[in-house]
Amino acid sequence: MYRTGLGYDLHKLVEGRKYVLGGVEIDFPLGFLGHSDGDVLLHAMIDAILGACAKRDIGYHFPDTSPDYKGISSLAMLKDTVAIMKDAGYQVVNIDSVIIAETPKLSPYVPKMIQNVSQVLEVEPDCISIKPKTNENVGEIGAGKAVSSFCTVLLKKTDSNKK
């Protein structure tokens, strides 16, 4: 049995925060406003995986009201999500994602992002697609005030005895 999931996230850019995408810290004067590290790419992936497993959403499992998640690495959150997915009896077949950011240029960082994600998800790097795009100077993202990400995931059942 196969399941698909869709994830989305958006974070505002502010001074005094790190710019982290796919677990890669990128040198940039602004960073993501958020309770965790604000990694919009991984947050979209987490929501896609949780959605495919019908296990609610990122806010349910990692509430921004909990001090346990204050400043946490989204890679750690993704690892916890993998445990939820495995407990539900699923594994990742592939992920397709888009990061929408006006600046900086993200293409040089994509290989490391893919490496980080593939290691945590325990899949080959060619199962992970990460595509940076701009918003063509339109809206808050186009003005460099925010970054968003969309993600789809395909999961397959690994153990029919688990629910």
JOPE-V844400 format. One record per pair of residues at least 4 apart in sequence whose ideal C-beta (glycine too) atoms are under 6 Angstrom apart, sorted by the first residue. I is the first residue (numbers start at 1). J is the second residue. If there is no record, write none. Layout:
# JOPE-V844400
i = [I/I]
j = [J/J]
This chain:
# JOPE-V844400
i = [1/2/3/3/4/4/5/5/5/5/5/6/6/7/7/7/7/7/8/8/9/9/9/9/10/10/11/11/11/11/11/12/12/13/13/14/17/17/18/18/19/19/19/20/20/20/21/21/22/22/22/22/23/23/24/24/24/26/28/32/34/35/35/36/36/36/37/37/39/40/40/41/41/42/42/43/44/44/44/45/46/46/46/46/47/47/47/48/48/49/49/49/50/50/52/52/53/53/53/55/56/58/59/62/62/72/78/79/85/89/89/89/89/90/91/92/92/93/93/94/94/95/95/96/96/97/97/98/98/98/99/99/100/100/100/100/101/102/102/102/103/106/107/109/110/113/114/114/114/114/117/117/118/118/118/123/135/135/135/137/138/140/140/141/141]
j = [157/156/52/155/52/154/48/49/51/52/153/48/152/44/45/47/48/151/44/150/40/43/44/149/146/148/32/33/34/38/40/33/146/30/145/33/31/32/25/31/26/28/31/25/37/39/39/41/41/113/116/117/75/116/109/112/113/109/104/38/38/64/69/69/72/74/73/74/74/147/149/99/149/74/78/58/149/150/151/151/58/77/78/81/51/57/58/151/153/81/85/153/55/57/153/155/85/88/90/84/60/62/63/69/77/76/120/120/90/157/158/159/162/155/158/121/123/154/156/127/154/128/153/129/152/130/151/131/133/150/132/149/133/135/141/148/147/134/142/144/144/132/132/113/130/130/118/125/128/130/121/128/123/125/128/127/139/141/142/142/142/145/146/146/148]
